[in-house]
Amino acid sequence: MPKGKGRPSIFDDPKRDYELKQLMRLRPTLKDCASFFDCHTDTIEKYIKRQYKIKFSEFRETHMVHTRFNIIRALLKTAEAGNVKAIELALGYFLKWQNKFEVKSDGKIDIKYNIVQNKSDLENES
């Protein structure tokens, strides 16, 4: 080992880096990662900062994209099969659609459906 190099990183093996990226798909906490790799949380943070020049939270969110897309695909497939709740969720996610339920004094339920164009529309509704 060259002088001043210190001990080898647990991530010197490219397989470990791959495992770390795969683990990020589950949106683990920093402590979860440290426990998984049997190391200190600082080891994970320092490795990500040194290797990718970003913080742990940004690294995790970057690698969550695969999970988000898989969830969206499953949601769309379920909605296409006619599941009403999945359709509502898909509308809410993609079109910022929302529904509001209001129970009137006579016991009837009034349902309002809105498609929100921007955040200020939500604030004006309240």
A tleap script that builds the chain and sets N, CA, C and O, in Angstrom:
source leaprc.protein.ff14SB
mol = sequence {
  NMET PRO LYS GLY LYS GLY ARG PRO SER ILE
  PHE ASP ASP PRO LYS ARG ASP TYR GLU LEU
  LYS GLN LEU MET ARG LEU ARG PRO THR LEU
  LYS ASP CYS ALA SER PHE PHE ASP CYS HIE
  THR ASP THR ILE GLU LYS TYR ILE LYS ARG
  GLN TYR LYS ILE LYS PHE SER GLU PHE ARG
  GLU THR HIE MET VAL HIE THR ARG PHE ASN
  ILE ILE ARG ALA LEU LEU LYS THR ALA GLU
  ALA GLY ASN VAL LYS ALA ILE GLU LEU ALA
  LEU GLY TYR PHE LEU LYS TRP GLN ASN LYS
  PHE GLU VAL LYS SER ASP GLY LYS ILE ASP
  ILE LYS TYR ASN ILE VAL GLN ASN LYS SER
  ASP LEU GLU ASN GLU CSER
}
set mol.1.N position { 0.853 -1.176 0.000 }
set mol.1.CA position { 0.000 0.000 0.000 }
set mol.1.C position { 0.899 1.240 0.000 }
set mol.1.O position { 1.828 1.315 0.804 }
set mol.2.N position { 0.639 2.237 -0.904 }
set mol.2.CA position { 1.456 3.444 -0.948 }
set mol.2.C position { 1.328 4.259 0.331 }
set mol.2.O position { 0.285 4.253 0.985 }
set mol.3.N position { 2.396 4.956 0.675 }
set mol.3.CA position { 2.431 5.752 1.903 }
set mol.3.C position { 1.354 6.847 1.860 }
set mol.3.O position { 1.163 7.504 0.837 }
set mol.4.N position { 0.660 7.029 2.981 }
set mol.4.CA position { -0.344 8.069 3.099 }
set mol.4.C position { -1.680 7.724 2.447 }
set mol.4.O position { -2.587 8.556 2.430 }
set mol.5.N position { -1.809 6.557 1.930 }
set mol.5.CA position { -3.034 6.152 1.235 }
set mol.5.C position { -4.144 5.737 2.204 }
set mol.5.O position { -5.322 5.839 1.862 }
set mol.6.N position { -3.798 5.277 3.387 }
set mol.6.CA position { -4.801 4.818 4.348 }
set mol.6.C position { -5.298 3.436 3.985 }
set mol.6.O position { -4.814 2.815 3.038 }
set mol.7.N position { -6.264 2.963 4.742 }
set mol.7.CA position { -6.773 1.621 4.464 }
set mol.7.C position { -7.729 1.661 3.266 }
set mol.7.O position { -8.315 2.701 2.962 }
set mol.8.N position { -7.875 0.545 2.608 }
set mol.8.CA position { -8.733 0.511 1.419 }
set mol.8.C position { -10.205 0.730 1.777 }
set mol.8.O position { -10.656 0.351 2.858 }
set mol.9.N position { -10.934 1.337 0.865 }
set mol.9.CA position { -12.361 1.590 1.048 }
set mol.9.C position { -13.141 0.304 0.800 }
set mol.9.O position { -12.733 -0.538 -0.001 }
set mol.10.N position { -14.261 0.165 1.493 }
set mol.10.CA position { -15.108 -0.996 1.234 }
set mol.10.C position { -15.707 -0.913 -0.167 }
set mol.10.O position { -16.227 -1.902 -0.685 }
set mol.11.N position { -15.631 0.267 -0.778 }
set mol.11.CA position { -16.193 0.463 -2.107 }
set mol.11.C position { -15.144 0.398 -3.212 }
set mol.11.O position { -15.429 0.760 -4.354 }
set mol.12.N position { -13.933 -0.060 -2.887 }
set mol.12.CA position { -12.910 -0.221 -3.923 }
set mol.12.C position { -13.329 -1.267 -4.948 }
set mol.12.O position { -12.933 -1.197 -6.111 }
set mol.13.N position { -14.120 -2.224 -4.519 }
set mol.13.CA position { -14.653 -3.246 -5.409 }
set mol.13.C position { -15.853 -2.650 -6.154 }
set mol.13.O position { -16.814 -2.242 -5.502 }
set mol.14.N position { -15.838 -2.583 -7.486 }
set mol.14.CA position { -16.950 -2.000 -8.251 }
set mol.14.C position { -18.303 -2.660 -7.949 }
set mol.14.O position { -19.353 -2.036 -8.100 }
set mol.15.N position { -18.264 -3.917 -7.526 }
set mol.15.CA position { -19.498 -4.615 -7.176 }
set mol.15.C position { -20.202 -3.931 -5.995 }
set mol.15.O position { -21.430 -3.875 -5.940 }
set mol.16.N position { -19.412 -3.418 -5.063 }
set mol.16.CA position { -19.978 -2.752 -3.884 }
set mol.16.C position { -20.639 -1.431 -4.282 }
set mol.16.O position { -21.687 -1.070 -3.747 }
set mol.17.N position { -20.025 -0.716 -5.220 }
set mol.17.CA position { -20.615 0.524 -5.716 }
set mol.17.C position { -21.961 0.220 -6.379 }
set mol.17.O position { -22.937 0.941 -6.173 }
set mol.18.N position { -22.004 -0.830 -7.160 }
set mol.18.CA position { -23.239 -1.260 -7.814 }
set mol.18.C position { -24.307 -1.613 -6.768 }
set mol.18.O position { -25.473 -1.247 -6.916 }
set mol.19.N position { -23.902 -2.321 -5.721 }
set mol.19.CA position { -24.828 -2.685 -4.641 }
set mol.19.C position { -25.388 -1.439 -3.956 }
set mol.19.O position { -26.569 -1.384 -3.615 }
set mol.20.N position { -24.526 -0.440 -3.760 }
set mol.20.CA position { -24.966 0.806 -3.135 }
set mol.20.C position { -26.026 1.484 -4.007 }
set mol.20.O position { -27.043 1.952 -3.496 }
set mol.21.N position { -25.795 1.536 -5.295 }
set mol.21.CA position { -26.766 2.151 -6.210 }
set mol.21.C position { -28.086 1.388 -6.214 }
set mol.21.O position { -29.157 1.994 -6.243 }
set mol.22.N position { -28.011 0.073 -6.186 }
set mol.22.CA position { -29.225 -0.745 -6.161 }
set mol.22.C position { -29.991 -0.554 -4.853 }
set mol.22.O position { -31.221 -0.520 -4.846 }
set mol.23.N position { -29.268 -0.431 -3.767 }
set mol.23.CA position { -29.878 -0.218 -2.460 }
set mol.23.C position { -30.642 1.103 -2.428 }
set mol.23.O position { -31.674 1.213 -1.767 }
set mol.24.N position { -30.134 2.101 -3.143 }
set mol.24.CA position { -30.772 3.416 -3.165 }
set mol.24.C position { -32.181 3.357 -3.741 }
set mol.24.O position { -33.004 4.225 -3.447 }
set mol.25.N position { -32.470 2.348 -4.557 }
set mol.25.CA position { -33.808 2.202 -5.140 }
set mol.25.C position { -34.872 1.974 -4.075 }
set mol.25.O position { -36.058 2.192 -4.322 }
set mol.26.N position { -34.453 1.537 -2.897 }
set mol.26.CA position { -35.383 1.265 -1.796 }
set mol.26.C position { -35.551 2.467 -0.867 }
set mol.26.O position { -36.265 2.391 0.133 }
set mol.27.N position { -34.893 3.566 -1.201 }
set mol.27.CA position { -34.899 4.817 -0.423 }
set mol.27.C position { -34.516 4.583 1.047 }
set mol.27.O position { -35.264 4.930 1.961 }
set mol.28.N position { -33.348 3.996 1.245 }
set mol.28.CA position { -32.915 3.719 2.618 }
set mol.28.C position { -32.416 4.992 3.307 }
set mol.28.O position { -32.088 5.981 2.653 }
set mol.29.N position { -32.365 4.944 4.620 }
set mol.29.CA position { -31.729 6.020 5.364 }
set mol.29.C position { -30.223 5.790 5.321 }
set mol.29.O position { -29.754 4.726 4.917 }
set mol.30.N position { -29.486 6.789 5.737 }
set mol.30.CA position { -28.032 6.659 5.809 }
set mol.30.C position { -27.660 5.545 6.779 }
set mol.30.O position { -26.729 4.781 6.525 }
set mol.31.N position { -28.388 5.453 7.892 }
set mol.31.CA position { -28.125 4.391 8.879 }
set mol.31.C position { -28.404 3.010 8.292 }
set mol.31.O position { -27.681 2.055 8.573 }
set mol.32.N position { -29.457 2.906 7.475 }
set mol.32.CA position { -29.753 1.633 6.810 }
set mol.32.C position { -28.573 1.200 5.948 }
set mol.32.O position { -28.171 0.037 5.972 }
set mol.33.N position { -28.025 2.136 5.193 }
set mol.33.CA position { -26.887 1.831 4.310 }
set mol.33.C position { -25.675 1.385 5.123 }
set mol.33.O position { -25.016 0.401 4.789 }
set mol.34.N position { -25.398 2.113 6.180 }
set mol.34.CA position { -24.250 1.774 7.017 }
set mol.34.C position { -24.426 0.381 7.613 }
set mol.34.O position { -23.475 -0.398 7.687 }
set mol.35.N position { -25.622 0.082 8.025 }
set mol.35.CA position { -25.897 -1.243 8.575 }
set mol.35.C position { -25.753 -2.319 7.500 }
set mol.35.O position { -25.179 -3.377 7.758 }
set mol.36.N position { -26.263 -2.063 6.316 }
set mol.36.CA position { -26.193 -3.012 5.210 }
set mol.36.C position { -24.740 -3.339 4.859 }
set mol.36.O position { -24.394 -4.499 4.639 }
set mol.37.N position { -23.892 -2.304 4.807 }
set mol.37.CA position { -22.491 -2.496 4.438 }
set mol.37.C position { -21.579 -2.716 5.646 }
set mol.37.O position { -20.367 -2.867 5.498 }
set mol.38.N position { -22.172 -2.732 6.836 }
set mol.38.CA position { -21.420 -2.957 8.071 }
set mol.38.C position { -20.256 -1.972 8.200 }
set mol.38.O position { -19.102 -2.356 8.387 }
set mol.39.N position { -20.606 -0.692 8.093 }
set mol.39.CA position { -19.600 0.363 8.226 }
set mol.39.C position { -20.238 1.551 8.934 }
set mol.39.O position { -21.408 1.501 9.313 }
set mol.40.N position { -19.479 2.599 9.107 }
set mol.40.CA position { -19.973 3.812 9.753 }
set mol.40.C position { -20.687 4.683 8.719 }
set mol.40.O position { -20.380 4.617 7.529 }
set mol.41.N position { -21.634 5.494 9.175 }
set mol.41.CA position { -22.352 6.390 8.266 }
set mol.41.C position { -21.397 7.349 7.553 }
set mol.41.O position { -21.616 7.705 6.395 }
set mol.42.N position { -20.340 7.762 8.249 }
set mol.42.CA position { -19.341 8.663 7.628 }
set mol.42.C position { -18.699 8.021 6.404 }
set mol.42.O position { -18.398 8.707 5.428 }
set mol.43.N position { -18.491 6.720 6.453 }
set mol.43.CA position { -17.868 6.002 5.331 }
set mol.43.C position { -18.729 6.138 4.083 }
set mol.43.O position { -18.212 6.385 2.993 }
set mol.44.N position { -20.031 5.978 4.235 }
set mol.44.CA position { -20.953 6.101 3.111 }
set mol.44.C position { -20.956 7.535 2.578 }
set mol.44.O position { -20.819 7.763 1.376 }
set mol.45.N position { -21.114 8.489 3.486 }
set mol.45.CA position { -21.171 9.897 3.078 }
set mol.45.C position { -19.888 10.338 2.375 }
set mol.45.O position { -19.935 10.992 1.334 }
set mol.46.N position { -18.750 9.975 2.951 }
set mol.46.CA position { -17.471 10.387 2.364 }
set mol.46.C position { -17.249 9.749 1.000 }
set mol.46.O position { -16.742 10.398 0.085 }
set mol.47.N position { -17.622 8.488 0.860 }
set mol.47.CA position { -17.453 7.813 -0.426 }
set mol.47.C position { -18.288 8.500 -1.510 }
set mol.47.O position { -17.791 8.774 -2.603 }
set mol.48.N position { -19.537 8.770 -1.206 }
set mol.48.CA position { -20.418 9.406 -2.190 }
set mol.48.C position { -19.915 10.799 -2.538 }
set mol.48.O position { -19.912 11.191 -3.705 }
set mol.49.N position { -19.495 11.534 -1.536 }
set mol.49.CA position { -18.979 12.889 -1.775 }
set mol.49.C position { -17.710 12.847 -2.633 }
set mol.49.O position { -17.553 13.646 -3.556 }
set mol.50.N position { -16.810 11.913 -2.325 }
set mol.50.CA position { -15.551 11.793 -3.068 }
set mol.50.C position { -15.786 11.280 -4.496 }
set mol.50.O position { -15.210 11.804 -5.450 }
set mol.51.N position { -16.620 10.274 -4.633 }
set mol.51.CA position { -16.814 9.624 -5.925 }
set mol.51.C position { -17.763 10.382 -6.853 }
set mol.51.O position { -17.531 10.453 -8.060 }
set mol.52.N position { -18.840 10.953 -6.283 }
set mol.52.CA position { -19.890 11.552 -7.112 }
set mol.52.C position { -20.058 13.055 -6.919 }
set mol.52.O position { -20.813 13.697 -7.649 }
set mol.53.N position { -19.357 13.615 -5.938 }
set mol.53.CA position { -19.386 15.063 -5.679 }
set mol.53.C position { -20.779 15.587 -5.317 }
set mol.53.O position { -21.121 16.729 -5.625 }
set mol.54.N position { -21.570 14.746 -4.666 }
set mol.54.CA position { -22.894 15.144 -4.195 }
set mol.54.C position { -23.122 14.582 -2.796 }
set mol.54.O position { -22.361 13.736 -2.326 }
set mol.55.N position { -24.162 15.053 -2.142 }
set mol.55.CA position { -24.511 14.571 -0.807 }
set mol.55.C position { -25.303 13.272 -0.911 }
set mol.55.O position { -25.821 12.928 -1.973 }
set mol.56.N position { -25.386 12.556 0.210 }
set mol.56.CA position { -26.089 11.282 0.271 }
set mol.56.C position { -27.527 11.414 -0.217 }
set mol.56.O position { -27.982 10.608 -1.029 }
set mol.57.N position { -28.247 12.421 0.272 }
set mol.57.CA position { -29.666 12.565 -0.082 }
set mol.57.C position { -29.854 12.773 -1.586 }
set mol.57.O position { -30.800 12.247 -2.171 }
set mol.58.N position { -28.971 13.527 -2.202 }
set mol.58.CA position { -29.058 13.747 -3.649 }
set mol.58.C position { -28.735 12.461 -4.417 }
set mol.58.O position { -29.382 12.144 -5.415 }
set mol.59.N position { -27.739 11.738 -3.943 }
set mol.59.CA position { -27.371 10.452 -4.554 }
set mol.59.C position { -28.553 9.480 -4.485 }
set mol.59.O position { -28.871 8.802 -5.462 }
set mol.60.N position { -29.192 9.426 -3.325 }
set mol.60.CA position { -30.328 8.524 -3.143 }
set mol.60.C position { -31.470 8.911 -4.079 }
set mol.60.O position { -32.042 8.042 -4.738 }
set mol.61.N position { -31.811 10.187 -4.148 }
set mol.61.CA position { -32.911 10.625 -5.005 }
set mol.61.C position { -32.601 10.383 -6.478 }
set mol.61.O position { -33.499 10.062 -7.257 }
set mol.62.N position { -31.355 10.532 -6.857 }
set mol.62.CA position { -30.947 10.282 -8.237 }
set mol.62.C position { -31.213 8.833 -8.625 }
set mol.62.O position { -31.659 8.554 -9.738 }
set mol.63.N position { -30.943 7.923 -7.716 }
set mol.63.CA position { -31.105 6.502 -8.020 }
set mol.63.C position { -32.508 5.983 -7.710 }
set mol.63.O position { -32.811 4.821 -7.979 }
set mol.64.N position { -33.361 6.830 -7.152 }
set mol.64.CA position { -34.760 6.466 -6.907 }
set mol.64.C position { -35.581 6.542 -8.189 }
set mol.64.O position { -36.710 6.053 -8.223 }
set mol.65.N position { -35.044 7.136 -9.228 }
set mol.65.CA position { -35.787 7.314 -10.477 }
set mol.65.C position { -36.325 5.984 -10.995 }
set mol.65.O position { -37.443 5.933 -11.506 }
set mol.66.N position { -35.561 4.923 -10.874 }
set mol.66.CA position { -35.991 3.608 -11.349 }
set mol.66.C position { -37.219 3.123 -10.573 }
set mol.66.O position { -38.155 2.572 -11.152 }
set mol.67.N position { -37.200 3.331 -9.278 }
set mol.67.CA position { -38.315 2.925 -8.437 }
set mol.67.C position { -39.559 3.737 -8.785 }
set mol.67.O position { -40.648 3.184 -8.931 }
set mol.68.N position { -39.389 5.057 -8.915 }
set mol.68.CA position { -40.527 5.904 -9.260 }
set mol.68.C position { -41.145 5.469 -10.591 }
set mol.68.O position { -42.367 5.375 -10.706 }
set mol.69.N position { -40.312 5.208 -11.585 }
set mol.69.CA position { -40.828 4.787 -12.885 }
set mol.69.C position { -41.539 3.441 -12.805 }
set mol.69.O position { -42.569 3.247 -13.451 }
set mol.70.N position { -41.006 2.519 -12.026 }
set mol.70.CA position { -41.664 1.218 -11.866 }
set mol.70.C position { -43.030 1.365 -11.200 }
set mol.70.O position { -43.991 0.699 -11.583 }
set mol.71.N position { -43.107 2.234 -10.211 }
set mol.71.CA position { -44.381 2.472 -9.529 }
set mol.71.C position { -45.375 3.117 -10.495 }
set mol.71.O position { -46.546 2.738 -10.531 }
set mol.72.N position { -44.911 4.076 -11.267 }
set mol.72.CA position { -45.787 4.738 -12.241 }
set mol.72.C position { -46.282 3.738 -13.283 }
set mol.72.O position { -47.462 3.748 -13.636 }
set mol.73.N position { -45.395 2.877 -13.778 }
set mol.73.CA position { -45.802 1.854 -14.749 }
set mol.73.C position { -46.883 0.936 -14.170 }
set mol.73.O position { -47.871 0.625 -14.835 }
set mol.74.N position { -46.678 0.512 -12.925 }
set mol.74.CA position { -47.655 -0.372 -12.271 }
set mol.74.C position { -48.982 0.355 -12.063 }
set mol.74.O position { -50.048 -0.230 -12.253 }
set mol.75.N position { -48.918 1.621 -11.675 }
set mol.75.CA position { -50.125 2.422 -11.479 }
set mol.75.C position { -50.901 2.547 -12.787 }
set mol.75.O position { -52.118 2.364 -12.813 }
set mol.76.N position { -50.194 2.857 -13.867 }
set mol.76.CA position { -50.854 3.005 -15.161 }
set mol.76.C position { -51.465 1.694 -15.635 }
set mol.76.O position { -52.569 1.681 -16.178 }
set mol.77.N position { -50.761 0.607 -15.434 }
set mol.77.CA position { -51.277 -0.707 -15.831 }
set mol.77.C position { -52.562 -1.031 -15.061 }
set mol.77.O position { -53.529 -1.532 -15.635 }
set mol.78.N position { -52.560 -0.742 -13.760 }
set mol.78.CA position { -53.733 -0.987 -12.932 }
set mol.78.C position { -54.885 -0.065 -13.344 }
set mol.78.O position { -56.039 -0.490 -13.398 }
set mol.79.N position { -54.560 1.202 -13.634 }
set mol.79.CA position { -55.592 2.149 -14.074 }
set mol.79.C position { -56.188 1.719 -15.409 }
set mol.79.O position { -57.400 1.803 -15.604 }
set mol.80.N position { -55.338 1.257 -16.332 }
set mol.80.CA position { -55.825 0.801 -17.637 }
set mol.80.C position { -56.740 -0.413 -17.506 }
set mol.80.O position { -57.593 -0.646 -18.362 }
set mol.81.N position { -56.565 -1.179 -16.442 }
set mol.81.CA position { -57.427 -2.342 -16.198 }
set mol.81.C position { -58.771 -1.926 -15.594 }
set mol.81.O position { -59.654 -2.763 -15.403 }
set mol.82.N position { -58.925 -0.631 -15.294 }
set mol.82.CA position { -60.209 -0.124 -14.814 }
set mol.82.C position { -60.308 0.104 -13.322 }
set mol.82.O position { -61.397 0.407 -12.834 }
set mol.83.N position { -59.233 -0.026 -12.579 }
set mol.83.CA position { -59.262 0.209 -11.140 }
set mol.83.C position { -59.491 1.699 -10.886 }
set mol.83.O position { -58.648 2.528 -11.231 }
set mol.84.N position { -60.624 2.035 -10.286 }
set mol.84.CA position { -61.021 3.430 -10.102 }
set mol.84.C position { -60.022 4.198 -9.239 }
set mol.84.O position { -59.656 5.326 -9.568 }
set mol.85.N position { -59.590 3.605 -8.160 }
set mol.85.CA position { -58.632 4.293 -7.272 }
set mol.85.C position { -57.319 4.570 -8.007 }
set mol.85.O position { -56.727 5.637 -7.846 }
set mol.86.N position { -56.871 3.616 -8.808 }
set mol.86.CA position { -55.645 3.812 -9.582 }
set mol.86.C position { -55.828 4.925 -10.606 }
set mol.86.O position { -54.906 5.700 -10.860 }
set mol.87.N position { -57.022 5.003 -11.194 }
set mol.87.CA position { -57.302 6.081 -12.148 }
set mol.87.C position { -57.234 7.431 -11.444 }
set mol.87.O position { -56.643 8.377 -11.964 }
set mol.88.N position { -57.842 7.521 -10.255 }
set mol.88.CA position { -57.791 8.765 -9.484 }
set mol.88.C position { -56.354 9.139 -9.131 }
set mol.88.O position { -55.965 10.301 -9.250 }
set mol.89.N position { -55.568 8.157 -8.697 }
set mol.89.CA position { -54.168 8.429 -8.357 }
set mol.89.C position { -53.386 8.903 -9.582 }
set mol.89.O position { -52.598 9.845 -9.501 }
set mol.90.N position { -53.614 8.240 -10.716 }
set mol.90.CA position { -52.916 8.625 -11.945 }
set mol.90.C position { -53.312 10.034 -12.376 }
set mol.90.O position { -52.461 10.827 -12.780 }
set mol.91.N position { -54.590 10.338 -12.290 }
set mol.91.CA position { -55.043 11.689 -12.628 }
set mol.91.C position { -54.408 12.723 -11.706 }
set mol.91.O position { -53.974 13.785 -12.150 }
set mol.92.N position { -54.359 12.399 -10.421 }
set mol.92.CA position { -53.745 13.315 -9.464 }
set mol.92.C position { -52.272 13.533 -9.736 }
set mol.92.O position { -51.773 14.654 -9.645 }
set mol.93.N position { -51.582 12.465 -10.067 }
set mol.93.CA position { -50.138 12.563 -10.295 }
set mol.93.C position { -49.820 13.272 -11.606 }
set mol.93.O position { -48.985 14.176 -11.636 }
set mol.94.N position { -50.475 12.873 -12.678 }
set mol.94.CA position { -50.124 13.407 -13.987 }
set mol.94.C position { -50.817 14.716 -14.332 }
set mol.94.O position { -50.243 15.553 -15.028 }
set mol.95.N position { -52.043 14.903 -13.854 }
set mol.95.CA position { -52.798 16.096 -14.227 }
set mol.95.C position { -53.046 17.033 -13.046 }
set mol.95.O position { -53.726 18.049 -13.188 }
set mol.96.N position { -52.505 16.698 -11.906 }
set mol.96.CA position { -52.727 17.480 -10.676 }
set mol.96.C position { -54.218 17.596 -10.387 }
set mol.96.O position { -54.692 18.615 -9.884 }
set mol.97.N position { -54.950 16.530 -10.714 }
set mol.97.CA position { -56.383 16.459 -10.516 }
set mol.97.C position { -56.659 16.125 -9.073 }
set mol.97.O position { -55.912 15.370 -8.450 }
set mol.98.N position { -57.715 16.674 -8.542 }
set mol.98.CA position { -58.075 16.367 -7.160 }
set mol.98.C position { -59.593 16.356 -7.024 }
set mol.98.O position { -60.312 16.984 -7.801 }
set mol.99.N position { -60.047 15.640 -6.038 }
set mol.99.CA position { -61.474 15.678 -5.751 }
set mol.99.C position { -61.656 16.059 -4.289 }
set mol.99.O position { -60.841 15.728 -3.428 }
set mol.100.N position { -62.749 16.764 -4.043 }
set mol.100.CA position { -63.057 17.189 -2.681 }
set mol.100.C position { -64.454 16.692 -2.344 }
set mol.100.O position { -65.377 16.787 -3.153 }
set mol.101.N position { -64.591 16.166 -1.148 }
set mol.101.CA position { -65.873 15.680 -0.682 }
set mol.101.C position { -66.397 16.650 0.373 }
set mol.101.O position { -65.673 17.051 1.284 }
set mol.102.N position { -67.642 17.008 0.234 }
set mol.102.CA position { -68.257 17.906 1.203 }
set mol.102.C position { -69.596 17.301 1.629 }
set mol.102.O position { -70.464 17.042 0.795 }
set mol.103.N position { -69.750 17.082 2.925 }
set mol.103.CA position { -71.011 16.550 3.436 }
set mol.103.C position { -71.905 17.732 3.782 }
set mol.103.O position { -71.561 18.562 4.623 }
set mol.104.N position { -73.069 17.797 3.114 }
set mol.104.CA position { -73.994 18.899 3.332 }
set mol.104.C position { -74.845 18.634 4.566 }
set mol.104.O position { -74.887 17.518 5.082 }
set mol.105.N position { -75.517 19.673 5.025 }
set mol.105.CA position { -76.331 19.551 6.238 }
set mol.105.C position { -77.464 18.541 6.096 }
set mol.105.O position { -77.923 17.979 7.090 }
set mol.106.N position { -77.917 18.306 4.864 }
set mol.106.CA position { -78.988 17.326 4.662 }
set mol.106.C position { -78.454 15.897 4.561 }
set mol.106.O position { -79.220 14.967 4.308 }
set mol.107.N position { -77.136 15.715 4.757 }
set mol.107.CA position { -76.530 14.389 4.737 }
set mol.107.C position { -76.045 13.937 3.372 }
set mol.107.O position { -75.405 12.892 3.250 }
set mol.108.N position { -76.348 14.721 2.343 }
set mol.108.CA position { -75.890 14.367 1.004 }
set mol.108.C position { -74.419 14.751 0.852 }
set mol.108.O position { -73.928 15.683 1.487 }
set mol.109.N position { -73.743 14.005 -0.004 }
set mol.109.CA position { -72.325 14.262 -0.233 }
set mol.109.C position { -72.161 14.967 -1.567 }
set mol.109.O position { -72.635 14.493 -2.600 }
set mol.110.N position { -71.493 16.090 -1.531 }
set mol.110.CA position { -71.207 16.852 -2.744 }
set mol.110.C position { -69.741 16.579 -3.104 }
set mol.110.O position { -68.848 16.793 -2.284 }
set mol.111.N position { -69.502 16.112 -4.314 }
set mol.111.CA position { -68.144 15.816 -4.762 }
set mol.111.C position { -67.754 16.817 -5.835 }
set mol.111.O position { -68.463 16.986 -6.827 }
set mol.112.N position { -66.628 17.475 -5.631 }
set mol.112.CA position { -66.117 18.432 -6.609 }
set mol.112.C position { -64.823 17.890 -7.195 }
set mol.112.O position { -63.944 17.430 -6.467 }
set mol.113.N position { -64.717 17.949 -8.493 }
set mol.113.CA position { -63.507 17.509 -9.179 }
set mol.113.C position { -62.833 18.725 -9.785 }
set mol.113.O position { -63.480 19.531 -10.454 }
set mol.114.N position { -61.561 18.856 -9.556 }
set mol.114.CA position { -60.808 19.990 -10.079 }
set mol.114.C position { -59.533 19.505 -10.752 }
set mol.114.O position { -58.913 18.534 -10.317 }
set mol.115.N position { -59.158 20.188 -11.805 }
set mol.115.CA position { -57.831 19.988 -12.381 }
set mol.115.C position { -57.058 21.250 -12.053 }
set mol.115.O position { -57.425 22.342 -12.486 }
set mol.116.N position { -56.004 21.102 -11.299 }
set mol.116.CA position { -55.218 22.228 -10.823 }
set mol.116.C position { -54.198 22.601 -11.883 }
set mol.116.O position { -53.396 21.769 -12.308 }
set mol.117.N position { -54.235 23.854 -12.306 }
set mol.117.CA position { -53.290 24.330 -13.320 }
set mol.117.C position { -51.941 24.694 -12.695 }
set mol.117.O position { -50.889 24.401 -13.265 }
set mol.118.N position { -51.976 25.326 -11.536 }
set mol.118.CA position { -50.731 25.665 -10.847 }
set mol.118.C position { -50.995 25.763 -9.351 }
set mol.118.O position { -52.135 25.652 -8.902 }
set mol.119.N position { -49.947 25.966 -8.601 }
set mol.119.CA position { -50.038 25.945 -7.137 }
set mol.119.C position { -50.966 27.036 -6.619 }
set mol.119.O position { -51.653 26.828 -5.619 }
set mol.120.N position { -51.001 28.179 -7.266 }
set mol.120.CA position { -51.862 29.270 -6.786 }
set mol.120.C position { -53.336 28.893 -6.871 }
set mol.120.O position { -54.145 29.394 -6.090 }
set mol.121.N position { -53.704 27.996 -7.829 }
set mol.121.CA position { -55.093 27.522 -7.906 }
set mol.121.C position { -55.469 26.781 -6.633 }
set mol.121.O position { -56.586 26.924 -6.135 }
set mol.122.N position { -54.547 25.995 -6.107 }
set mol.122.CA position { -54.809 25.270 -4.862 }
set mol.122.C position { -55.026 26.238 -3.704 }
set mol.122.O position { -55.922 26.043 -2.883 }
set mol.123.N position { -54.202 27.281 -3.643 }
set mol.123.CA position { -54.290 28.244 -2.551 }
set mol.123.C position { -55.591 29.020 -2.627 }
set mol.123.O position { -56.178 29.329 -1.591 }
set mol.124.N position { -56.061 29.345 -3.835 }
set mol.124.CA position { -57.309 30.083 -4.000 }
set mol.124.C position { -58.518 29.242 -3.638 }
set mol.124.O position { -59.550 29.788 -3.248 }
set mol.125.N position { -58.412 27.909 -3.761 }
set mol.125.CA position { -59.511 26.997 -3.448 }
set mol.125.C position { -59.771 26.929 -1.948 }
set mol.125.O position { -60.910 26.727 -1.528 }
set mol.126.N position { -58.740 27.092 -1.142 }
set mol.126.CA position { -58.854 26.894 0.308 }
set mol.126.C position { -59.593 27.979 0.998 }
set mol.126.O position { -59.760 27.935 2.217 }
savepdb mol mol.pdb
quit
